[in-house]
Amino acid sequence: MKTLRAQALTRWQALSPRQQRGISVFAVLLALLIFWPIAIAPALNTLRDSDNRRAQIGQQQAHMLALQNQAQALQARTPLSRDEALRNLQGLTPGTQIQLNVQGERVSVQLKAVPAPTLANWLAQARSQAQSLPVEAHLTRSSATAAPQAPSASVANSVVWDGNLVLSLPNRAATAR
């Protein structure tokens, strides 16, 4: 090993400064070529993707803060009595598309051709204003076919829901915290 090293040093010293510089540049380029896929490229990819990742993390944080605020608002609200929750739920219920049938601590809800946005809005209001939660759902999705003189195709081909929901009401003896 020492003899190889001594021979390499002797040959190096025998080269002109221009040849030594050329071999040094070639060695650096060869080292870069070898180490680029191992060390440098992953670091550059990480740096390139950092802005996108930072934006995703910011969105996740905003979503988590919104969920935290919603949970705190739900914890801070005053519990309703069963009768008050039932009155609120009945006040939210529109005409003939959604019908309620009270069965003790639960309410059976019959849905007939309820548009999806209306159902989503009604469920959100039932949760927030009447403090009732869905326990069971048996729904069928279908497309509403409006009359031929419908002004827009979005009204003619909207999604509607049919079926039954079971909602639980707050306990009868619910009291304020």
C-alpha positions in Angstrom: 0.0 0.0 0.0 2.8 2.4 0.9 4.6 1.6 -2.4 1.5 2.4 -4.4 1.2 5.6 -2.6 4.8 6.5 -3.1 4.5 5.7 -6.9 1.4 7.8 -7.2 3.1 10.8 -5.5 6.2 10.4 -7.7 4.0 10.4 -10.8 2.0 13.4 -9.5 5.1 15.5 -9.0 6.4 14.5 -12.4 3.2 16.2 -14.0 3.2 19.8 -15.1 1.0 22.2 -13.0 -1.5 22.4 -15.9 -1.8 18.6 -16.0 -2.2 18.5 -12.2 -5.0 21.2 -12.4 -6.8 19.2 -15.1 -6.7 16.0 -13.1 -7.9 17.8 -10.0 -10.8 19.3 -11.9 -11.6 15.9 -13.4 -11.5 14.3 -9.9 -13.9 16.9 -8.5 -16.3 16.4 -11.4 -16.1 12.6 -11.0 -16.8 13.0 -7.2 -19.8 15.2 -8.0 -21.1 12.7 -10.5 -20.8 9.9 -8.0 -22.2 11.8 -5.0 -25.0 13.7 -6.8 -27.7 11.0 -6.6 -26.6 10.0 -3.1 -26.4 13.3 -1.2 -27.1 16.4 -3.3 -30.2 15.5 -5.3 -32.3 14.5 -2.3 -31.4 17.7 -0.5 -32.3 19.8 -3.6 -35.6 17.9 -3.9 -36.4 18.6 -0.3 -35.5 22.2 -0.7 -37.7 22.5 -3.9 -40.7 20.8 -2.2 -40.4 22.8 1.1 -42.7 25.6 -0.1 -45.5 23.2 -1.1 -45.1 21.3 2.1 -45.1 24.4 4.2 -48.4 25.5 2.5 -50.0 22.1 3.1 -49.0 22.2 6.8 -50.4 25.7 7.0 -53.7 24.5 5.6 -53.7 21.5 8.0 -53.1 23.9 10.9 -55.9 26.2 9.9 -58.2 23.2 9.6 -57.2 21.9 13.0 -57.7 25.3 14.6 -61.2 25.6 13.0 -62.0 22.1 14.4 -60.7 23.2 17.8 -62.8 26.3 17.8 -65.9 24.2 16.8 -65.2 21.7 19.6 -64.8 24.5 22.2 -68.0 26.1 21.0 -69.8 22.8 21.3 -68.4 22.3 24.9 -69.4 25.8 25.9 -73.0 25.7 24.8 -75.8 25.3 27.4 -77.4 21.8 27.2 -81.0 21.9 26.1 -83.8 19.9 27.7 -85.4 17.2 25.6 -88.6 19.3 25.2 -86.7 22.4 24.1 -84.6 20.4 21.7 -87.7 18.8 20.2 -89.4 22.2 19.8 -86.2 23.5 18.0 -86.1 20.5 15.8 -89.8 20.8 14.8 -89.2 24.5 14.1 -86.4 23.6 11.7 -88.4 21.0 9.8 -89.7 22.3 6.4 -93.0 21.1 4.8 -93.6 17.6 3.6 -90.2 16.6 2.5 -89.0 15.9 6.1 -91.4 14.4 8.6 -90.7 13.8 12.3 -92.0 11.0 14.5 -91.1 11.2 18.2 -90.3 7.9 19.9 -89.1 8.6 23.5 -85.5 10.0 23.4 -85.3 9.5 19.7 -86.9 11.0 16.7 -87.5 9.1 13.5 -87.2 11.3 10.4 -88.8 10.3 7.1 -87.2 11.9 4.1 -88.9 12.2 0.7 -87.0 13.6 -2.3 -84.9 16.0 -0.1 -82.2 17.8 -2.1 -78.7 17.2 -0.9 -77.9 20.8 0.1 -81.2 21.0 2.0 -80.5 17.8 3.9 -76.9 18.9 4.8 -78.2 22.3 6.0 -81.0 20.7 8.0 -78.7 18.2 9.7 -76.2 20.9 10.6 -79.0 23.0 12.1 -80.4 20.0 13.9 -77.0 19.4 15.5 -76.3 23.0 16.5 -79.8 24.3 17.4 -81.6 21.2 18.6 -78.5 19.4 19.9 -79.7 16.2 18.2 -77.3 13.7 16.7 -77.9 11.1 14.0 -77.8 7.5 15.4 -79.0 5.6 12.4 -79.4 6.3 8.7 -81.0 4.4 5.9 -80.8 6.6 2.8 -81.2 6.2 -0.9 -79.6 8.6 -3.4 -81.4 9.4 -6.6 -81.5 12.1 -9.2 -84.4 14.5 -9.3 -86.0 14.8 -12.7 -87.6 18.2 -13.0 -90.3 19.3 -15.4 -89.1 19.8 -19.0 -89.5 23.6 -18.7 -86.8 23.7 -16.0 -84.6 26.7 -16.6 -81.2 25.1 -15.9 -79.8 21.6 -16.1 -78.4 21.8 -12.5 -81.9 22.0 -11.2 -83.1 19.2 -13.4 -80.3 16.8 -12.4 -79.8 17.5 -8.7 -79.3 14.8 -6.2 -82.1 14.0 -3.8 -82.3 11.7 -0.8 -85.1 9.4 0.3 -85.2 7.2 3.4 -85.1 7.3 7.2 -82.9 8.8 9.9 -83.0 8.3 13.6 -81.8 11.2 15.7 -81.1 11.2 19.4 -82.4 14.0 21.6 -80.6 15.4 24.7 -81.4 13.7 28.0 -84.7 14.8 29.6 -82.8 16.0 32.7 -80.2 18.1 30.9 -79.1 21.0 33.0 -76.7 23.9 32.5 -73.1 23.4 33.6 
